[in-house]
């Protein structure tokens, strides 16, 4: 029988407490709860702290607020802080603008393997439907009739197809992933020194991490037809640093990099 790992669920956020509240509510409704929730907060103001303190009172599991001062988009750095504080073996990673299906954690665990990491997909919600969900005190069920046609497949949960496709779909393509729906063994992240903190601003941080995991012998598995994640609409982040971040990514590809100096241990 497969041993069930202990789970730290990391949620990244920045100054959007309304979305974070819906995200955490969906975590607390899981058919299998994680052992802890770590909120990787890239410098949010007091409103986020207030929401977190209230959610702590409602939660049956620990919620840990991992925060650093706002000094620009430093997602890699705050994720590393959360990874280093995670107390459990297996890390599931989402963003604070994601509402997860009640079987999300179970689906990640079902496909978890030693020497492998998982990448899932997402359902993109429209601006109007997102506003409707955010206005509700609690999100109970999402109506598929409101999903864009291009996202319908990502909303289907079919466990036997999920297992069938895990090693056949976009295998070892570091760009074919979403940082808002991934999972890893903590030790695998520690062995490559986590996220590359030289990547600042939006873009490439997840692909750069993935290629170093792959370079270090960690297989990428794709989680399709499971671990359904609903992405609340927001305007795109600035891509002003993307070109510089792409240079860092290409360096990791060309040099088969595994360890980086600007990471969890620096």
Rosetta blueprint (number, residue, H / E / L):
1 X L
2 X L
3 X L
4 X L
5 X L
6 X L
7 X E
8 X E
9 X E
10 X E
11 X E
12 X E
13 X E
14 X L
15 X L
16 X L
17 X H
18 X H
19 X H
20 X H
21 X H
22 X H
23 X H
24 X H
25 X H
26 X H
27 X H
28 X H
29 X L
30 X L
31 X L
32 X L
33 X L
34 X L
35 X L
36 X E
37 X E
38 X E
39 X E
40 X E
41 X E
42 X L
43 X L
44 X L
45 X L
46 X H
47 X H
48 X H
49 X H
50 X H
51 X H
52 X H
53 X H
54 X H
55 X H
56 X H
57 X H
58 X H
59 X L
60 X L
61 X L
62 X E
63 X E
64 X E
65 X E
66 X E
67 X E
68 X L
69 X L
70 X L
71 X L
72 X L
73 X L
74 X L
75 X H
76 X H
77 X H
78 X H
79 X H
80 X H
81 X H
82 X H
83 X H
84 X H
85 X H
86 X L
87 X L
88 X L
89 X L
90 X E
91 X E
92 X E
93 X E
94 X E
95 X E
96 X L
97 X L
98 X E
99 X E
100 X E
101 X L
102 X L
103 X L
104 X H
105 X H
106 X H
107 X H
108 X H
109 X H
110 X H
111 X H
112 X L
113 X L
114 X L
115 X L
116 X E
117 X E
118 X E
119 X E
120 X E
121 X L
122 X L
123 X E
124 X E
125 X L
126 X L
127 X H
128 X H
129 X H
130 X H
131 X H
132 X H
133 X H
134 X H
135 X L
136 X L
137 X L
138 X L
139 X L
140 X L
141 X L
142 X L
143 X L
144 X H
145 X H
146 X H
147 X L
148 X L
149 X H
150 X H
151 X H
152 X L
153 X H
154 X H
155 X H
156 X L
157 X L
158 X L
159 X H
160 X H
161 X H
162 X H
163 X H
164 X H
165 X H
166 X L
167 X L
168 X L
169 X L
170 X L
171 X L
172 X L
173 X L
174 X L
175 X L
176 X L
177 X L
178 X L
179 X L
180 X L
181 X E
182 X E
183 X E
184 X E
185 X E
186 X H
187 X H
188 X H
189 X H
190 X H
191 X H
192 X L
193 X L
194 X L
195 X L
196 X L
197 X L
198 X L
199 X L
200 X L
201 X L
202 X L
203 X L
204 X L
205 X H
206 X H
207 X H
208 X H
209 X H
210 X H
211 X H
212 X H
213 X H
214 X H
215 X H
216 X L
217 X L
218 X L
219 X E
220 X E
221 X E
222 X E
223 X E
224 X L
225 X L
226 X L
227 X L
228 X L
229 X E
230 X E
231 X E
232 X L
233 X L
234 X L
235 X L
236 X L
237 X L
238 X L
239 X L
240 X L
241 X L
242 X H
243 X H
244 X H
245 X H
246 X H
247 X H
248 X H
249 X H
250 X H
251 X H
252 X H
253 X H
254 X H
255 X L
256 X L
257 X L
258 X L
259 X L
260 X L
261 X L
262 X L
263 X L
264 X L
265 X L
266 X L
